[in-house]
Amino acid sequence: MSLDLGFTIAAILFLLVLSAFFSGSETGLTAVSRARLTELERRGSARATMALALTATRERLIGALLLGNNVVNISASALATVALVRIFGDSGAFVATIAMTALVLIFGEVLPKTYAIAYPDRVALAGAPIIRVLVAVFGPVVMLVEYIVKKVLRVFGVDIGNAENVLSAHEELRGAIDLHHKEGTVVKNDRDMLGGILAMQDLEVSDIMVHRTRMTMIDGGDDPRDIVAMVLKSGHTRIPVWKETPDNIIGVLHAKNLFAALQKHNGDASKVDIEEILSTPWFVPDTRAIPDQLNAFLRKKSHFAIVVDEYGEVQGLVTLEDIIEEIVGDIKDEHDAVAMGVRPKPDGSYLVDGSVPIRDLNRAFDWNLPDEEANTLAGLVIHEARMIPEVGQAFSFHGFRFEILKKRKHQVTAIRVSALKRDGDEASGG
């Protein structure tokens, strides 16, 4: 009798170990990052390859693990009930229920799953070889279970065959980056750079170009000496040159070519023929996607392009630096005159140039102003106010107060931005 009891206790303990293995493996293989497994596979991990293959068919994996887990739990409970009924009689079933519930809950479920959540990579890689065999063995039974489940769900109007992921891969990556940033594992600069790479997929050239109102351009008919002075004053290495009308751009003047021509004529600017040293202008559409424009820059080995609309009118210019800044943030050098167009004030408000891009503000100050309908802060104010505001008017929306400080004709040039104590979702004028 004692030998049978000892064998039963050993069998129950063994089944509890199996239950813990199944529970931990289920949590580990569902919680593990497939991106992490892919990186480990690239490094040559055979176990990572197995784990990736298992997670590729999650329904079959979960079915096999649940089948194994239920079999061992039910078997352990049955053995405990038989053993305790022999000892305590009819009340043994009640004792077995209480005891096995506690043992299975603590040692077969909570403990292994807690460990698997803390170390999903370790658990998934350790269990992958055994789970792969179990999935193959239980395959026919699991396929039958899957078939029954799908039919039952279809009765209730649920077709899992047509289920789609609501989020795209890019949105999932954005969410993962923001989550890790909130948890403190990704610093703000890294989050901004990674987010900038993903955001490029949704941007067009018109979103990042330097607008024509802020372009430095040269009239090709000006005196060469005036042109030299303008190039030196601008601080730019490439400047568009027009003739007769600003929309008629005849070339791009490179400072290197200009100075070479000056040296050739012993510094006499009056002898320089500007049109002879111009580079052929490269025109690109304002609707071109940023990744396409980046690839075009690389193929053409050029850093500078003129942006035109569908009617061929000049809208602005875009450079390779503009695209890189979308990833790494604002690039400053000794020739940049204005840091960002943003000046913080002692009262906590900011004086912002109307032409400052919304994305730059969000990146610099961790704001969350929408940039779907407008690229610049002035554009956002006009869009939300549904009017061209006057100096002195103030509007509250998206958690901030925007006060118009300066205008030039119909262009808002300076805005005071201050955070509201309470969120303001609707625009209101004053």
N, C-alpha and C positions, 0 to 999 in steps of 0.2 A: 504493500500500500504506500509506504513512504517512498519507495523507488518510483512508483507511478506518479506520485505527487511532485517529486523532484524533477522528473522528466517533463511534467506539465508546466512547472514554473520556468524551467529552462526554455521550453518551446515558446511560452508567452513572452519572455524577455527577448528571445530572438525575433519574434514577430514585431515586438515594439521597436526594435532596432531597424527592421525593414520598414516599418511605418514612418519612422523618423527619416530614413533615407529617401523614401518616396516623397514625403512632404517637403523636405529640404530641397530635393532636386527639382520639384515642381516650381517652388518659389525662385530658386536660383536661375533656372533656365528661362523663366518668364521675366525676371527682373534684370537679367544681364543685358548689357548694351551690345547690340549687334555690331555697332561701329567699333567697339573695343575688341570684340571677337575677330572682326575683319582685320584689324591691325595686328592682333596676335597671330592670325593665320598667315599674314604677310611675312611675319618674322619666322615662320616655319613651324608653328605649333599644330601638331596633328589633332590634339584634343579640341583646339579651337575650331578646326575644320568640322569635327564631329558635332560640336555644339551648334555651329551655324546650320548644319544640315538638319539637326533636330528642330531648331527654332523656325526653320523655313516652313515646316508643316506643324503649326502650333496645335491645330485641332487633334491631330493624331497623337502628338506628344502628350497633351493634357489628358486625352482619353486613356492612353496606356498607363500613365502615372496614377490617375484616379482609379482605374481598374485594379492595379496592383495594390494601391493603398487601401481600397475597400476590402479586397480579399484578405489582406493580412490583419486588418482591424477586426473584421467579422470573425476570422478564425481565432484571433486572440481572445475575443469576447466569449466565443463559444467554448473554448478550452477552459477559461476562467469560470464560466457558469457551471460546466460539468464538474470541475474540481471542487468548487465551493458548495454545490448542492450535495455532494457526497459528505462534506464536512459538516455543514449547517442545516442540511435538510432543505425544506421548501424555502426557507428564508435565504438560502445561498444565492438564489437568482438575484434578489434585491442587493445583496452585498456585492455580488459580481458586477452588477450594473454601476453601482457607486464607485467601486474600486477601479474598474476599467475605464470609466468616463474620466476619472481624475488622471490615470496613467496615460491614456491616449491623448487627452487634452494637453497635458504638460510636456510629456516626453515624446509623443508622436506627432504633435502639431505645433504648439507655440514655441518650444525650445528650438527645434530644427529650422522653423521658418524665420524666427528672429535672427538666428545665425546666418541663414541664407540671405536675408535682406541686408545684413551688415557686410557680408563677403560674397556677393553674387558671382563674381568671376571665379573665385576659388571653388565654390560649390559646383558651378556649372561645368568647369573643366574636370573636376575630380569625378563627377558622376556620369559624364558624357559616354565613356566606353560601355558602362553597364547599361545605361538607359537605352543606348542604341540597340543592344541585343534584345532588351525587353520590348521595345517598340516593334521590332521585327517579329518576335514571338507572339505578342498580343495583337499583331496587325489585323488578322482576319476578324477577331472579336470586336476590335475597335472600329473597323470599317462598318460592321453591322450596327454597332451602337450609333455611329455618325449618321448612318442612313435613317435609323429610327428617329433620331433627334431632329434631323432636317425635315422629315415628314410631319412630325408633331408640330414643329414651329410653323411650317407652312399652313397647317390647319388654322393657326392663329394669325395668319397674314404676314408672317416674318420669313423673308427669303434671304438667308445669309449668303447665298451665292452671288447676289447683287450688291452686297455691302461694300461700300467704298470708304476709304479714309477721308475724313472731312478736311484734314490739313494736308497741304502739299509738303514735299520734302523740305523745301526752303522754309516754310512756316514752322515745321517741326524743329529745324535747326535753330531758327530765331528763338523759339520758345525754350529750347534747351540752353542756349547761351544766356538768355535773360534769367532763367532759373538758377544757373550756376553763379551768375553775378549776384543775385539776391542772397545766395547761400555763402557768398564770400570766396568761392573757389576760382572765380574769374574776375580780374581787376577791370576797372572801367575802361582803360585804354584798350585792352584786349577785346572787351565786349564791343566797343565802338568800331574797332578795325574789322572784326569778324562780321558785325552787323552791316558795316559799310559794303563789304564784299557781297553779302546776300542782297542788300538793298539795290545794288547796281542792276539786278535783273529786272527791276520794275521802273527804272529811270530811262528817260530819253535825253538826247543831246540838249534839247531846249531846257531841261531841268537844271543843268549845271553850267551852261554857257555863260560867258560874259555878255550881258545885253548890249545892244548897239549904243544905248545911251551912255554906257560907261566905257566904251571902246576908245582907245587912242588910235586915231587915223591921221594920215598925212595927205594933203592935197598935192598931187604930183606936179601941179603947175606952180608951186611956191618956189621961191629962190632957194637954190641948193644950200646956201649958208643958213637960211632959216630952218631948213629940214634937218641939217646937222645939229643945230641948237635944240630942236624939238626932240630928236632922238636921244641926245645926252640928258635932257631934262626928264624924259619919260621913264628912264630906267628899264625899258623893255628891250629885248634883243630882236624881236620880230614885230613889225608894225605894218598893217595893211595900208596900201597907197591907192587913192582914188583919183579919178579925173572927171571933170565936168559935173558929176553928181556923186554923192557918197555911196550910192548903190552900184556905181560902176567901178568896182575894184579891179585895178589893172595888174596888181602884183603885191608881193610882200617884201618889204625892205628889211634885210638882215643887217644888224649893226656890224657884224664882222665884215660883210661885203662893203659896207659904206666906209669903214675905217681903212680897208685895203685900198679902196679907190682914192681916199684922201692921201694915203701914203704914196700912192703911185703919182699923184699930182703935187707932191711936196706940200700937202696940207692946204692947197688952194681949193676950197669948196666950190668956187664958181666954175671950175673946170670939170666938175663931176657931172656926168650925165646919169641922173637918178634912174631913168627907165632902163638903162643898159644893165644895171646891177640888181634889178628886181627879180625875185623868184616867182615862178608861176603860182598863182593862188589855187588852193584846193578847196572846193566848195562841197559841203556835205549837207544833207537834209536835216531839219530840226527834229524830225520824228525818228531818227535812227536810234536804236537801243544802245545804251552805253557799252555793254560787252562787245557789240558789233563794232562800235567806233574804236574801242581799245584795240581790237584785233586789226582794224584797218590802219591805225597808227603804227602798229608793229610791222605789218606787211609793207607799208609804204615807207617805213623808216622816217617818218615825219612827226613833228611834235605840235603842229599848228594847222588849224583848218577854219575856214569861214563858214558860218552857219546860215543857210537860206531857208525860206519857207516854200510852200508849194507854188508860189507865184514867182520865185526866183529873187525875192527881195531879201536883202541882208538883214538878219535878225541878231547876229552877234558873232562871237568867235569861241572856239573851244580848243584847249590845249591838252597835251598828255598830262601835264601837271594838274589840271582841273580834275581829271579822272582819278589820278593817284590820291588827290586830297579827299575824294569821296571815301577812300579806304583808311588812310592814315591821319586824316584831319588836316587842318590848315597848315600849309608849309610856309614858313616865314624866312625871309632873308634880309640882308642889310638895306635893300632897296624898297622894302614894303613900307609905305607911308602910314597906313592905318592898321592897327593891330587886328581888329575884327569889326570895327564900326560899332563897338559896344563899350560904354563907359559906365562902370558902377558908381553909384552915388552913396553918400554916408547913410541915407535913410533906408537903404536896402533896395532901392529901385535902380533901373538901368536906363541910360539914354542910348537908344539904338537907332542907327541909320535905317531908313525905310528899305534900303536895297539889300540888307543883310539876309542871307538865305535862312529859312526856317530850320533846315537840317543842321546848319552850323550852330544855331542857338540851342537846339535840342541836344546836340552832341556836347557842347561846351558846358551847359548848365544842367543837364539831365532833365530838361523840360520834356513835355509831351504834346507840343503844339502840332496840330494836323497839317500836313503838307500836300494833301491830295488835290486840293483846289487852287492852291497858290504856292509859289516858290519862295517869295520874299515876305518879310514881316508886313510891309505896306500892303502887299497884295492880300494877305490874310485879313487885315483890318478892313479893307475895302469889301472883301467877299462877305465877311460876317456882318458888317454894317449895312450892306446892300446900298451903299452910297459912297460918293467921294467926300470924305469928312473935311471939316473946316478946322483951322487952328483953334485950339482950346477945347474942342470936343473930346469926350472920353467915352470909352466903350469897355464893357466887362464881358468876357467870355473865356471859356477853357481855363478858369481859375486865375486869370490875370486881368489887370486893369491897364488899358492902353490909352494914353493921352497924346493927342496930336500936338506937336510942338512947332513944326515947321512944314511949309509947303513951297513948292516951286511950280507955279501954274497949277496943273492938276495932279502933280506928283507929290506924294507924301514923303518927306525927306528925313524927318526926325520924330521919334516916338519915345515917350517915357513908359516903361513897362514896370509894373509892380505887382507882386503876388497878392491875391485876395485872401482874406481870412477865412472866407467860405467859398466853395466852388460856385462859379457862375457859368452856367451852360448856355444861357441865352444872351445874345448881344443886346445891349441897352445903351442908348446914346444920352449924352448930357452936355 
